[in-house]
Amino acid sequence: MPSKPTFDELMAGCTTAVHLEMRDSYAVDYETGPFAAWRAGYRHDPANRAAWWRPWLVLVADAVGRGVVIRRARIVSEPVSEYTRFLYDNTFTNVVAGEDVRWLGRRRASDIALPGNDFWLFDGEWVHWNHFTGDGSSLGEEITSDPASAKLCTEAFEAVWARATPHAEYKI
């Protein structure tokens, strides 16, 4: 059995990466940080890249520059939560970095067999599970190359992707 690579190693060595998000909020801090600023009316200026460019976007842009295809799908409740509106308003940064992003209303996902946790899937082989508490705080990661997990994630992601609406066309 191969040793378990880190997330950064998986991103650095992959040719494809897909990410499925299924929560309506993640570790929301209503008092400080980007979500609080957004709630107070701050919006990133797409023309002022220096104000919103961050290490995650550099990692994505570097991977895409090497030819990696990165797709992100979000299953969301509709009408969307306030946090999902925040994500939506800031998704242009992911798109600029090179991610292909789609949205799927939860009602349209009812008959798709989905794993119990958000995940990244690298090259259809390595699953990076993201574990969260009820309030959206991170409980850490788990990385596996279990073939059954990879198969479940591949099938779930592709089914969601086929139904989901591209970011540019999705309206909240």
N, C-alpha and C positions, 0 to 999 in steps of 0.2 A: 504494500500500500504506500503510495507516495506521501511525503510529508505535507502537512497542510500549509499552503502559502498564506500570506497576509492579504488583506484587501488590496493594498497598494501593489503588491507583487502580482496579484491576479489582473489588476487593471493594466499594469505595465507589460504583461505578457500575453494578453488576450487579443483575439481578432474580432470578437463580438461580446457585447455586454448589454444585458437587458435588466431593467429595474421595474418591479411592480410595487406600487404603493397603494394601500387599501384603507388607510385611516383618514378620518376627517380632521384630525389635528395631531400635532407632534410637539410635545414638551413646550407648550405655549407659556411664555412669560409675559403676562399682561402689563408688567410694571416697567421693564427695561428691554433693550435690545431691538432688533429689526422689526419684530411684530408690533411692539408698542409704538415704534416710530411710524409704522404704516397706519396703525389705528388712529394716530394723531394727525394723519393726513400726508405724511411724507411719501413721495413716489420717486423711484429712481428715474433719472433722465436717461433715456437710451443713448443720447448723444454724449453723455458724460461717463464714458466707460470706466475711467479711473475711480469713480465713486462707488461702483458696484462690482468691479472685477475682483475676484477673490481666489484663494488657492484651489478650491474645488473646480472652478471654471478653468483654471490653468491646466489642471490634471486632465480634464475632459478635452480641452482644446489640443493638448499635446497628444493624447490618445487618438483623437480623430485625425490629427495631422499625420499619424503613423498609419492611418487606414482603418482604424477600429470603428466599427459601427456601434453606436450607443443609442439604445431606444429606452424610453421611460414611458410607462403607462400608469395612469392614476384612476382608480375606481373611487368615485365620489358620490356622496348622498346629494340628492337634488330636492329642493333648492340647496345650494352649497352652503357650507358653514362659513363663518367669518374667516377662519384660518385658511380654508380652501380658496377664498377670494384673495387672500394675501399671497398664497402660492401662485395662483393664476396671474396676478398682477406682476409677479417677479419671474415667471417662467421664460420671459423673453431672454433672460440672461443665460439660461440653459440652452436655448435655441441658438443664440449667438455663439456659444462655446462649441456647438456642433451636435448636441443631442437632438434626436427626433422625439417629440413628446406628443402623446395622445391622452384623451380623457374619455372615460366611460361612466355614464350614470349607473349607480349601483343597481337600480331596477333592471337594467339591461344585462346585468351579470348574474342574475339569479340562477340560471341553469348551467353556469360554468363551475366545474370542480376547481376550487381555489385552495391553496395551502393556507394554513392558519396564521401565517406571518408574512410580512413584507420580505422581499428578497431581491438580491442581485443574482444573476446567473451569467457565468462567464464561459463562453465557448460551448454552451450546452452541457458542461461537465461539472463545474464547481459552483455550488450554491453557497451564497453568503446570506444567512438568515439575519434579519434585524428583529430583536426582541424588545418589546415595550411594555411598560406598566399601563394600567388603565388610564392614567392621566397623560400618557404620551411620553413619559420619561424613558430614556434608553435603559434597557437591562443588559445591553451588550450584544455581541455578535456570536454567531456560530458558523463555522465554515465546514462544509462536507463535500465529498465527491461521491456520496451514496447514489448509485444509479437510479434508484426508485425516486429519490428526492429530485434529482435532475430531470427525470422524465416528467414528474408532476409539474414542476416549475416551467419546463418547456411548453408542455401542452396548455397549461393555464395561461401563460403569457401570450402565446400565439392566438388563443381563443379570444382573449381580451383585446389584443392588438387588432384583430380582424374586425371587431365591432366598434372599436373606439374611434373618436373623432379627432383628427389632427388639431393641434393647438391653434393654428391660425383660423380654423373654422369653428372651434368650440366657443359657444357664447354662454356666459353665466348670467 
